[in-house]
Amino acid sequence: MLGSGLSNQVGASVGALAFPVIGPAGVVAVRQWVAAVLLYAVGRPRFGRFTGAQWRPVLGLALVFAAMNLSLYTAIDRIGLGLAVTLEFLGPLAVALGGSRRRLDAVCALAAAGAVAVLVRPRPSTDYLGIGLGLLAAVCWASYILLNRTVARRVPGLQGSAAAAVVSAAAYVPIGALVLWRNPPTGAALLCALTAGVLSSAVPFLADLLALRRVPAQFFGVFMSVNPVFAALVGWAVLDQRLDPLAWSAILVIVGTNALAVITSSARRPR
């Protein structure tokens, strides 16, 4: 789990190094292609056997998958890795708290809202478009979680996720081709984009599969909370993106509220 989280954030930071040459859209296109190759090899989707009821959530998942990565990487380009990933993390936090009537979850939601207000507080350097893109990535991640549940019920094995990745990658072919034609990549930029695809798609996917065979899903959900912290640390170490103490405090509040919500929800659930 430690390797999965670090790999994901290091991959995003390495991909950011290619932004000046091919932009976020070019990096995302390469990442989508790498993810499609990996998931197709693992899931082996049988497209010809999908019914209409199976195709609908798969296509929705493909659309969300594409929008989530593009909005996140564009947000990283504008507001930095730590802040962008923290805002994106509000998506799974909202899913964890959504529909709950417990007072503790209401307190967690209020604490997270206060932390977000600190992160996006108006300053001369505030990039509102970047913040909006980070929040869009959060909406996409929440939708991704909910759609994945539907896909898992309707499509056997990993075929649904693999099919969504392939469709998303296919949609990025004209986008990626246009971006790379208008901004010819250097060897270093292409290597960074490919590395981002491997470290942010292939390694976390395989590592998470191995981890979920060995640890309870509850513990896995709690451990996911550290991703914003990893993102802030990696952004500082690789991209020299520094956060002020207030931003660090807000990130830790969001991480803590998610961990608390997951732990208490699982503890109250009947065995």
Disulfide bonds with the S-S distance in Angstrom:
none
